[in-house]
Amino acid sequence: MSNSGTVIQVDDQKIDLKNRRLAAFLAWLLPGAGHYYQGRHTKGSLYLVCILTTWIVGFALGGGHVVYASWQPGDKRWHYFLQAGVGAAALPALVQGNHMRKATENGRTRPGYQPLWGGFMAPPYRPVVEDHPDEIAAWYAQYGAGYEMGTWYTMIAGLLNILVIYDAYSGPLSVPISGRKKKDDEDEPAEAASGDQADTKVASTNGAEANA
């Protein structure tokens, strides 16, 4: 592989990564967008479909409640840090989380609080106490294993997009796929030449024996 500024070459194909930081940001904002910016449309389409499909399926399995931002006592939603890897799709949770924070006093949601957008990505009502009948317990009771599966699906989608961001920034693998094939092609003439020399030597020996 040869580097010249932002242009790299892999398998005899030149790829212009353009502005790597911008490509990485676009890849985070929308899976595959960074690759579209670089002209790598096939990869961009693949990442867009696969990652967003995984995200949407997970979101649906959990009834739309598996993605929310919260760092309150009893409800430290560390899962969101991984879910946020999918970019813009997870950003409404930050707005909802801040809206809930302003409506929380002494660890309890104030009366009259209304989540935005019909509760889309809104945190559960406070307080949240383990083994108590709070809103999270109600979600688990309603969606069962789907709530756990939905959480994991959305986390996996975010993790996969982190790899996509890296690919947009650094480009394809540095080892050409055809490298081994080229090496084999170079070795074949040498092997053929060795075989020809051996055949010639055998023929000469047979000829000498016949003359004798």
Buried (B, 14 or more C-beta within 10 A) or exposed (E): BEEEEBEBBBEEEEBEBBEBEBBBBBBBBBBBBBBBBBEBEEBBEBBBEBBBEBBBBBBEBBEBBBBBBBEBEBBEBEBBEBBBBBBEBBBBBBBBBEBBBEBBEEEEBEEEBEBEEEBBBBBBBBBBBEEEEBBBBEBBEEBEEBBBBBBBBBBBBBBBBBEBBEBBBBBBEEEBEEEEEEEEEEEEEEEEEEEEEEEEEEEEEEEEEEEE
